């Protein structure tokens, strides 16, 4: 079973059920305040609240719907082979980020008689850590390695693999962010583009109709290396 399927079919439901069970147990034991804080201002002070019963059922239903969406994406026949695995990775990551936020803010209120004075302060920084990591990761120029598959890595982390046999052509190009809607990871015109900045890049056309555009400083060197590796 792939890591994404393991996350969707096992890890996500088990962790979510665990959180929901703990939350309802704390509520039944009278250890969660009523109402519950659901929003904090820039100062870290709670400023919006929801009654406890509504909060618990809202969280439960929201996670069930989100998880159902992940399952639907997994079983769907999306034709964009390049986009689907990245969509799954990003949505799974967002699922666990939201779960982390809800878990922290719920457990911080355990044992409190009132949530009006709840201040999360530096705890909020925990939420920003995975966001900062994603920004740091996708602001890097991708590196490519040719083995049985073409491996695309960002800062050493492999984010995508493409079968070498599916590659129709490889060539240099000048990559413009505005052609794909901006910087970052973009998908337009059946092309998955890694654009930390505009500039020289390599364009890889695949036999199922999609393509890759990857920003790099010396695309000619990669093209030569690819031709050498696949010459036999």
C-alpha positions as CSV (number, residue, x, y, z in Angstrom):
1,X,0.0,0.0,0.0
2,X,1.4,3.4,-0.9
3,X,2.0,6.0,1.7
4,X,-0.9,8.2,0.5
5,X,-3.3,5.3,0.7
6,X,-2.1,4.4,4.1
7,X,-2.6,7.9,5.3
8,X,-6.1,8.1,3.8
9,X,-7.4,4.7,4.7
10,X,-5.7,4.1,8.0
11,X,-3.9,6.9,9.7
12,X,-6.4,9.7,9.0
13,X,-9.5,7.9,10.3
14,X,-7.7,6.3,13.3
15,X,-6.2,9.6,14.5
16,X,-9.5,11.5,13.8
17,X,-11.6,8.9,15.7
18,X,-9.1,9.1,18.5
19,X,-9.4,12.9,18.7
20,X,-13.2,12.8,18.5
21,X,-13.4,10.1,21.2
22,X,-11.1,12.1,23.5
23,X,-13.1,15.3,22.9
24,X,-16.5,13.7,23.6
25,X,-15.0,12.0,26.7
26,X,-13.7,15.3,28.0
27,X,-17.1,16.9,27.4
28,X,-19.0,14.2,29.1
29,X,-16.6,14.5,32.1
30,X,-17.4,18.2,32.2
31,X,-13.7,19.1,31.4
32,X,-14.4,21.3,28.4
33,X,-15.9,24.8,28.8
34,X,-19.3,25.8,27.4
35,X,-19.1,27.8,25.1
36,X,-15.8,26.8,23.4
37,X,-13.4,29.3,21.9
38,X,-13.2,28.8,18.1
39,X,-11.3,31.9,17.0
40,X,-8.4,34.0,18.2
41,X,-7.3,37.5,17.3
42,X,-3.8,38.5,16.2
43,X,-3.0,39.1,19.9
44,X,-3.7,35.4,20.6
45,X,-6.8,36.2,22.7
46,X,-10.0,34.2,22.1
47,X,-12.7,36.4,20.5
48,X,-15.4,34.0,19.0
49,X,-17.2,31.2,20.7
50,X,-19.6,28.3,20.0
51,X,-21.7,26.2,22.4
52,X,-20.0,22.9,23.3
53,X,-22.5,20.6,21.7
54,X,-22.5,22.4,18.4
55,X,-18.7,22.6,18.4
56,X,-18.3,18.8,18.9
57,X,-20.8,17.8,16.2
58,X,-19.4,20.5,13.8
59,X,-15.9,19.2,14.2
60,X,-17.0,15.6,13.8
61,X,-19.1,16.2,10.6
62,X,-16.4,18.5,9.1
63,X,-13.7,15.8,9.4
64,X,-16.0,13.1,8.1
65,X,-16.8,15.2,5.0
66,X,-13.1,16.1,4.5
67,X,-12.0,12.4,4.9
68,X,-14.8,11.4,2.4
69,X,-13.4,13.9,-0.1
70,X,-9.9,12.3,0.3
71,X,-11.3,8.9,-0.4
72,X,-13.3,10.2,-3.4
73,X,-10.1,11.7,-4.8
74,X,-8.2,8.4,-4.2
75,X,-10.7,6.3,-6.1
76,X,-11.5,8.8,-8.8
77,X,-10.3,8.3,-12.4
78,X,-8.5,11.7,-12.7
79,X,-6.7,11.8,-16.0
80,X,-4.1,14.3,-14.8
81,X,-1.5,11.7,-13.6
82,X,1.0,14.4,-12.6
83,X,-1.5,16.5,-10.7
84,X,-3.4,13.8,-8.7
85,X,-0.5,12.6,-6.5
86,X,0.4,16.1,-5.6
87,X,-3.2,17.1,-4.9
88,X,-3.4,14.1,-2.6
89,X,-0.2,15.0,-0.8
90,X,-1.2,18.6,-0.3
91,X,-4.8,17.8,0.8
92,X,-3.6,15.0,3.2
93,X,-1.1,17.5,4.6
94,X,-3.8,20.1,5.0
95,X,-6.1,17.5,6.7
96,X,-3.5,16.8,9.4
97,X,-2.6,20.5,9.8
98,X,-6.3,21.3,10.5
99,X,-6.5,18.3,12.8
100,X,-3.4,19.5,14.7
101,X,-4.9,23.0,15.1
102,X,-8.2,21.7,16.3
103,X,-6.6,19.2,18.7
104,X,-4.3,21.9,20.2
105,X,-7.0,24.5,20.7
106,X,-9.4,21.9,22.1
107,X,-7.0,20.4,24.6
108,X,-5.8,23.8,25.7
109,X,-9.3,24.4,27.0
110,X,-9.6,21.2,28.9
111,X,-10.1,21.8,32.6
112,X,-11.1,25.4,32.1
113,X,-14.3,26.7,33.6
114,X,-14.5,29.5,31.1
115,X,-12.8,30.1,27.8
116,X,-13.1,33.9,27.7
117,X,-9.6,34.3,29.0
118,X,-8.0,31.7,26.8
119,X,-4.8,32.9,25.3
120,X,-2.9,30.7,22.9
121,X,0.1,33.0,22.5
122,X,3.2,31.0,21.3
123,X,1.2,27.9,20.8
124,X,0.1,29.4,17.5
125,X,3.6,29.1,16.2
126,X,3.3,25.3,16.1
127,X,0.7,25.8,13.4
128,X,3.0,28.0,11.4
129,X,5.9,25.5,11.4
130,X,4.4,23.2,8.7
131,X,3.3,26.2,6.7
132,X,6.8,27.6,6.8
133,X,8.3,24.2,5.8
134,X,6.0,24.1,2.7
135,X,6.9,27.6,1.6
136,X,10.6,26.8,2.1
137,X,10.3,23.5,0.2
138,X,8.4,24.9,-2.8
139,X,10.6,28.0,-3.1
140,X,13.5,25.8,-4.2
141,X,14.6,24.9,-7.7
142,X,13.9,21.2,-8.3
143,X,16.7,18.7,-8.8
144,X,16.4,15.8,-11.1
145,X,17.8,12.3,-11.0
146,X,17.4,9.6,-13.7
147,X,17.2,6.0,-12.7
148,X,14.3,3.6,-13.6
149,X,12.2,6.7,-13.0
150,X,12.8,10.4,-13.4
151,X,12.9,11.6,-9.7
152,X,12.0,15.2,-9.0
153,X,13.3,16.5,-5.6
154,X,12.9,19.7,-3.7
155,X,15.7,20.3,-1.2
156,X,16.4,16.6,-1.3
157,X,12.8,15.6,-0.7
158,X,11.4,13.5,-3.5
159,X,8.0,14.9,-4.6
160,X,7.3,13.1,-7.8
161,X,8.4,10.1,-9.9
162,X,7.8,9.7,-13.6
163,X,8.7,6.5,-15.6
164,X,11.6,7.2,-17.9
165,X,9.8,5.2,-20.6
166,X,6.9,7.7,-20.6
167,X,9.2,10.6,-21.6
168,X,8.7,11.6,-25.3
169,X,11.1,14.6,-25.4
170,X,13.3,16.7,-23.2
171,X,14.5,20.2,-24.1
172,X,15.5,23.6,-22.6
173,X,13.0,26.4,-22.4
174,X,12.6,29.9,-20.8
175,X,10.0,29.6,-18.0
176,X,7.8,32.6,-17.3
177,X,5.7,32.6,-14.1
178,X,3.0,34.7,-15.7
179,X,2.3,32.0,-18.3
180,X,1.3,29.6,-15.5
181,X,-0.5,32.0,-13.2
182,X,2.4,33.0,-10.9
183,X,5.3,31.5,-8.8
184,X,5.2,28.2,-7.0
185,X,3.8,24.9,-8.0
186,X,1.4,25.5,-10.9
187,X,-0.7,23.4,-13.3
188,X,-1.8,24.9,-16.6
189,X,-2.3,23.7,-20.2
190,X,-1.7,20.1,-19.1
191,X,1.7,21.1,-17.7
192,X,2.9,20.8,-14.1
193,X,5.3,23.6,-13.5
194,X,7.8,24.1,-10.7
195,X,8.4,27.9,-10.7
196,X,10.4,29.4,-7.8
197,X,11.3,32.1,-10.2
198,X,11.2,32.9,-13.9
199,X,14.2,31.9,-16.0
200,X,15.8,28.9,-17.8
201,X,14.1,25.6,-17.3
202,X,13.7,22.1,-18.8
203,X,10.5,21.0,-20.6
204,X,9.6,17.3,-20.5
205,X,6.8,16.0,-22.6
206,X,5.1,12.8,-21.6
207,X,3.4,10.2,-23.7
208,X,0.0,10.5,-22.0
209,X,-0.4,14.1,-23.0
210,X,0.9,16.0,-19.9
211,X,4.3,17.8,-19.5
212,X,6.7,19.1,-16.9
213,X,8.3,22.5,-16.8
214,X,11.1,22.6,-14.2
215,X,13.1,25.7,-13.4
216,X,16.9,25.1,-13.3
217,X,20.0,27.1,-13.9
218,X,21.6,24.9,-16.6
219,X,18.9,22.9,-18.4
220,X,21.3,22.1,-21.3
221,X,23.4,20.0,-18.9
222,X,20.4,18.0,-17.8
223,X,19.3,17.5,-21.4
224,X,22.8,16.2,-22.3
225,X,22.8,14.0,-19.2
226,X,19.4,12.6,-20.1
227,X,20.4,11.8,-23.7
228,X,23.5,10.1,-22.4
229,X,21.6,8.0,-19.8
230,X,19.0,6.9,-22.3
231,X,21.2,6.5,-25.4
232,X,21.4,2.7,-25.0
